[in-house]
């Protein structure tokens, strides 16, 4: 697998830290993390990653605008949330990494997002 | 005074004066056994007999109508007058005539249109003081008119025969007595939002099927477009002989209850989300602690202490009702096991939303743990000074600059302190969009932290998601000067 880069949008540092480490264990090249909405929007707009995992809320604010940018740029992403799927509005068809999650869930989602049809 | 009124020169009897047809023979009017008056086609009183004047307590003046001489401003009187003007016959209408605002007589009124060939030229109204059931009905209607519950009745065909003021207020409209069918609502909808035709409304069902209808909610739309959730209570009415005579309905406004129900659903949903988030945090802390401890004993100690810190931080959120928590309170909670004699905590006011409060609480917990194991809190006389200022940066964002100074603890072994704790603190500050710098001076640890004041205060229950109000268009966000995504 060529070196991949992942955007992780998550406002709980305990979770982003362990997810980053798990991603590293899975052989991902770089993990870009954003914990606040302005940083997340900027990271999504800047690109430079192969797929994204997006928490539905950052400090109480929805991240649908981040999802819109990612969809526009055709970058595969999954929501990362404990909310029910009907909270995803027009993004209900996006894959979801549920909270809480197991390491296997994370691996499954990354495999799905980075599958060859959309891969580099 | 009776004579004066009946004379042509008082202006009320012009038709007779100029020789045109008299609406109703004057002598007949005098001879009628009941009080009576004659109205023109516009509902103005043009003649009356002594018995009528006796009941009204005065003779009518030019231009007086039934409504003005009755001295009563209830909806029933208004309706009677409207039907008089429309030329509809009315039988046994129970009305009130007032000789003073607080002195009223209950009467039964009948009206019949008067015709001149095909032309309706007026009406004759006869009325009498009415003991018995009619007066009982008038008392009842008068009482209903002042009650806040919306109540109306229909005849056996569903034509509205009575409605009170509360019903007119609820409908935001005034139905036509004797003509409007089923309900005075402008429009009705089912709870699923589909249109409910008036002839299928619960009142129509109750009348057609001769049964009370209960527990069927509807949404009423007023002519001005506003909507009210209602619970109707249509109930058939029967006369003493058992014949079906119509129905009565009470419309209960359940808008407040519906709003409360929706809040309850949001509340339960949000609670579920928060529980799952908390479990995800606990899982992450467990996995992380597992990675950085080398024995089961040290895992047990570190994990349980972090879990208790997280629990204490949640207590803070509850105390501040998931709104905003002052920084001073967050720090005080982390240091609650230590007396004030060893601490010097001082800084500007700054308040944080729930997510940032949890992150800061866990950060200070790590610093306190570190101080307890290796630093100023590891012996009996070390001290910690925590000072901060709030300033506004060039982007307009408020930032806290905080210094943590330990003194008087055991001699610091820098190597022992560069472990997981400081990595975790560093990561926490980055997640907040801030920075962390630690230095191990000879007399103790010195840390400098900078982090933005994040007070999201989502409310409880949270406001409905509103992208447009919280997020700028994507093109406006790429500001090279603002802190971007952190590359780890």
Interface residues (C-beta under 8 A of the other chain):
Chain A: X7 X10 X11 X12 X13 X14 X15 X16 X17 X18 X19 X20 X21 X30 X31 X32 X33 X34 X35 X36 X37 X38 X39 X40 X41 X42 X43 X44 X45 X46 X58 X59 X60 X61 X62 X64 X65 X68 X69 X81 X82 X83 X84 X98 X99 X100 X101
Chain B: X269 X272 X273 X274 X275 X276 X277 X279 X280 X281 X282 X283 X284 X285 X287 X288 X291 X353 X354 X355 X356 X358 X359 X362 X424 X427 X428 X430 X431 X432 X433 X452 X454 X456 X457 X458 X462 X465 X467 X470 X471 X472 X474 X477 X478 X479 X482 X483 X484 X485 X486 X487 X488
